[in-house]
Amino acid sequence: MCGPKDWLCLRAIMEYTLLSEKDWDEVEPLIKNCFLAREPTCLALHAKPEALLPLFSIVGDMCMNSGCSYGARDTVNGSKLVGVMLNKIVLLENKDADKNFKYDGTPQEMFKIELIKEVYKDIDLFDDNEGVESIFEFVALTVDPEYKGKGISRKLVELSEEKGIELGCQLGKVEASNIITQHIWSTMDYKTFLSFDFQEYNKKKGKEVFDVAAAAPTTGWQCMSKRFDGK
Ligand SMILES: CC(C)(COP(=O)(O)OP(=O)(O)OC[C@H]1O[C@@H](n2cnc3c(N)ncnc32)[C@H](O)[C@@H]1OP(=O)(O)O)[C@@H](O)C(=O)NCCC(=O)NCCS
């Protein structure tokens, strides 16, 4: 629901468009102020948006060039970009690109990169899903809080899925790291193939890596997937 001060969002008429690299100047502030400043993993790590933005700019650049990332614009408010779903496609022949990704960044960025590798160390979605040669990865979803509760995030996910199917991907995959998006993807029939729990990770490491209270009500990630080819 819109709050009483959110008069702009009450009369918003949304337009959903594919993003390209020329949109990055508008996407970047959304990633910084709406995604990195609010995403539960970032909150649990007390990571400042500035500390993760360079890495997300590189990943964002890949997504903007992928031809399958979507934006939501408020046509009543000067076509302002108010939501994004950044996506990319991973092909079988490049399946180890993330594992082999070389980067020298801030401690928070390096932690995030190593964490992804650790979480996925025993997982190979290509091996685990017969006949899959192309995976559609939902990378980063965010909606301006002034526009929350209008179904914008769900619409961005739905359009992305349609694009992934149109482009011939056989599988969709996401690390849903917010209780809201876990709800969205599970109601769209995505199934969890791996759960990553902040509290359990703290116990395993014997220290409070994640501030669990800061991420509440989200408790961790649901790594989810869905066959796009009906298999
Ligand atoms: C997560 C985010 C994208 C949601 O965007 P939004 O447009 O405000 O989402 P909505 O308010 O429209 O809610 C979408 C759905 O989640 C449901 N929802 C809202 N709060 C919920 C909660 N606490 N628990 C479970 N479901 C919830 C809504 O009821 C709605 O469900 P419906 O489509 O079945 O009616 C936005 O809050 C955001 O940008 N967060 C910060 C970045 C982030 O965490 N991104 C996701 C990483 S995977």
Ligand as a Chemical Component Dictionary entry (heavy atoms), coordinates in Angstrom:
data_LIG
# 
_chem_comp.id                   LIG 
_chem_comp.type                 NON-POLYMER 
_chem_comp.pdbx_formal_charge   0 
_chem_comp.three_letter_code    LIG 
# 
loop_
_chem_comp_atom.comp_id 
_chem_comp_atom.atom_id 
_chem_comp_atom.alt_atom_id 
_chem_comp_atom.type_symbol 
_chem_comp_atom.charge 
_chem_comp_atom.model_Cartn_x 
_chem_comp_atom.model_Cartn_y 
_chem_comp_atom.model_Cartn_z 
_chem_comp_atom.pdbx_ordinal 
LIG C1  C1  C 0 11.886 -6.844  -2.349 1  
LIG C2  C2  C 0 11.311 -5.685  -3.144 2  
LIG C3  C3  C 0 11.842 -5.731  -4.560 3  
LIG C4  C4  C 0 9.788  -5.878  -3.154 4  
LIG O1  O1  O 0 9.222  -4.920  -4.000 5  
LIG P1  P1  P 0 7.745  -4.389  -3.816 6  
LIG O2  O2  O 0 7.259  -3.914  -5.146 7  
LIG O3  O3  O 0 7.760  -3.397  -2.712 8  
LIG O4  O4  O 0 6.949  -5.710  -3.398 9  
LIG P2  P2  P 0 5.431  -5.752  -2.991 10 
LIG O5  O5  O 0 5.204  -4.871  -1.815 11 
LIG O6  O6  O 0 4.633  -5.445  -4.220 12 
LIG O7  O7  O 0 5.214  -7.241  -2.549 13 
LIG C5  C5  C 0 5.288  -8.271  -3.480 14 
LIG C6  C6  C 0 4.630  -9.488  -2.873 15 
LIG O8  O8  O 0 5.272  -9.830  -1.634 16 
LIG C7  C7  C 0 4.288  -9.885  -0.594 17 
LIG N1  N1  N 0 4.899  -9.444  0.653  18 
LIG C8  C8  C 0 5.077  -8.189  1.079  19 
LIG N2  N2  N 0 5.682  -8.216  2.291  20 
LIG C9  C9  C 0 5.861  -9.533  2.611  21 
LIG C10 C10 C 0 6.423  -10.205 3.725  22 
LIG N3  N3  N 0 6.922  -9.536  4.768  23 
LIG N4  N4  N 0 6.457  -11.571 3.700  24 
LIG C11 C11 C 0 5.967  -12.271 2.653  25 
LIG N5  N5  N 0 5.423  -11.663 1.563  26 
LIG C12 C12 C 0 5.370  -10.319 1.559  27 
LIG C13 C13 C 0 3.179  -8.974  -1.073 28 
LIG O9  O9  O 0 1.960  -9.294  -0.422 29 
LIG C14 C14 C 0 3.156  -9.291  -2.545 30 
LIG O10 O10 O 0 2.567  -10.546 -2.746 31 
LIG P3  P3  P 0 1.454  -10.816 -3.898 32 
LIG O11 O11 O 0 2.122  -10.439 -5.224 33 
LIG O12 O12 O 0 1.216  -12.288 -3.790 34 
LIG O13 O13 O 0 0.295  -9.952  -3.585 35 
LIG C15 C15 C 0 11.646 -4.318  -2.485 36 
LIG O14 O14 O 0 11.200 -4.336  -1.144 37 
LIG C16 C16 C 0 13.127 -4.008  -2.485 38 
LIG O15 O15 O 0 13.633 -3.395  -3.399 39 
LIG N6  N6  N 0 13.849 -4.438  -1.396 40 
LIG C17 C17 C 0 15.276 -4.183  -1.256 41 
LIG C18 C18 C 0 16.147 -4.988  -2.207 42 
LIG C19 C19 C 0 15.880 -6.472  -2.122 43 
LIG O16 O16 O 0 15.836 -7.063  -1.064 44 
LIG N7  N7  N 0 15.704 -7.088  -3.302 45 
LIG C20 C20 C 0 15.413 -8.497  -3.429 46 
LIG C21 C21 C 0 16.613 -9.356  -3.404 47 
LIG S1  S1  S 0 16.214 -10.998 -3.993 48 
# 
loop_
_chem_comp_bond.comp_id 
_chem_comp_bond.atom_id_1 
_chem_comp_bond.atom_id_2 
_chem_comp_bond.value_order 
_chem_comp_bond.pdbx_ordinal 
LIG C1  C2  SING 1  
LIG C2  C3  SING 2  
LIG C2  C4  SING 3  
LIG C2  C15 SING 4  
LIG C4  O1  SING 5  
LIG O1  P1  SING 6  
LIG P1  O2  DOUB 7  
LIG P1  O3  SING 8  
LIG P1  O4  SING 9  
LIG O4  P2  SING 10 
LIG P2  O5  DOUB 11 
LIG P2  O6  SING 12 
LIG P2  O7  SING 13 
LIG O7  C5  SING 14 
LIG C5  C6  SING 15 
LIG C6  O8  SING 16 
LIG C6  C14 SING 17 
LIG O8  C7  SING 18 
LIG C7  N1  SING 19 
LIG C7  C13 SING 20 
LIG N1  C8  SING 21 
LIG N1  C12 SING 22 
LIG C8  N2  DOUB 23 
LIG N2  C9  SING 24 
LIG C9  C10 SING 25 
LIG C9  C12 DOUB 26 
LIG C10 N3  SING 27 
LIG C10 N4  DOUB 28 
LIG N4  C11 SING 29 
LIG C11 N5  DOUB 30 
LIG N5  C12 SING 31 
LIG C13 O9  SING 32 
LIG C13 C14 SING 33 
LIG C14 O10 SING 34 
LIG O10 P3  SING 35 
LIG P3  O11 DOUB 36 
LIG P3  O12 SING 37 
LIG P3  O13 SING 38 
LIG C15 O14 SING 39 
LIG C15 C16 SING 40 
LIG C16 O15 DOUB 41 
LIG C16 N6  SING 42 
LIG N6  C17 SING 43 
LIG C17 C18 SING 44 
LIG C18 C19 SING 45 
LIG C19 O16 DOUB 46 
LIG C19 N7  SING 47 
LIG N7  C20 SING 48 
LIG C20 C21 SING 49 
LIG C21 S1  SING 50 
# 
